Amino acid sequence: MRDTFRSVGAIIGLVLGLALMWMLGWGGMVPAAIFGAGGAVIGGMSGERIADRGGRTK
């Protein structure tokens, strides 16, 4: 269950990171890699924290 939350959080973080990049007016491969990777890592960590808060992990 924790892995599912981490994966979903990483995907959401990736999308939010790229959306933030686009809203700031940045473009290109390097900013996309930085914003995408940062968003995925933060989203994955957030997903794990949400899963741990639920108390139903196995």
C-alpha distance (Angstrom), angle and dihedral (degrees) to the residues before:
residue distance angle dihedral
M1 . . .
R2 3.80 . .
D3 3.81 90.4 .
T4 3.79 90.4 54.0
F5 3.80 92.3 52.3
R6 3.81 90.0 47.1
S7 3.82 92.4 50.8
V8 3.79 94.5 46.5
G9 3.80 90.6 45.9
A10 3.81 91.1 50.3
I11 3.80 92.4 51.5
I12 3.80 92.2 47.6
G13 3.81 90.1 46.5
L14 3.79 91.0 50.3
V15 3.79 91.8 52.5
L16 3.82 92.5 45.4
G17 3.81 91.6 47.9
L18 3.79 92.5 51.9
A19 3.82 91.1 44.5
L20 3.81 89.8 52.4
M21 3.81 89.9 50.2
W22 3.79 90.8 51.0
M23 3.83 92.6 47.2
L24 3.80 90.8 51.7
G25 3.80 89.1 53.8
W26 3.79 96.1 -115.8
G27 3.77 122.9 140.5
G28 3.75 140.9 173.6
M29 3.75 140.1 72.8
V30 3.82 99.6 -74.0
P31 3.84 97.0 50.5
A32 3.82 89.4 44.4
A33 3.79 90.2 53.3
I34 3.81 92.6 47.7
F35 3.81 96.7 45.1
G36 3.81 93.4 39.5
A37 3.79 95.6 48.3
G38 3.80 92.5 43.6
G39 3.78 91.8 49.5
A40 3.79 92.5 47.3
V41 3.80 93.2 50.6
I42 3.80 94.2 46.3
G43 3.80 91.1 44.4
G44 3.80 92.1 50.2
M45 3.78 91.8 49.7
S46 3.79 90.8 48.2
G47 3.79 90.8 49.6
E48 3.79 90.8 53.3
R49 3.80 91.5 50.4
I50 3.80 91.2 50.0
A51 3.82 90.2 49.7
D52 3.80 91.5 49.3
R53 3.79 91.1 49.3
G54 3.80 90.9 56.8
G55 3.80 93.3 60.0
R56 3.80 93.5 -145.6
T57 3.81 99.4 105.2
K58 3.80 118.8 129.0
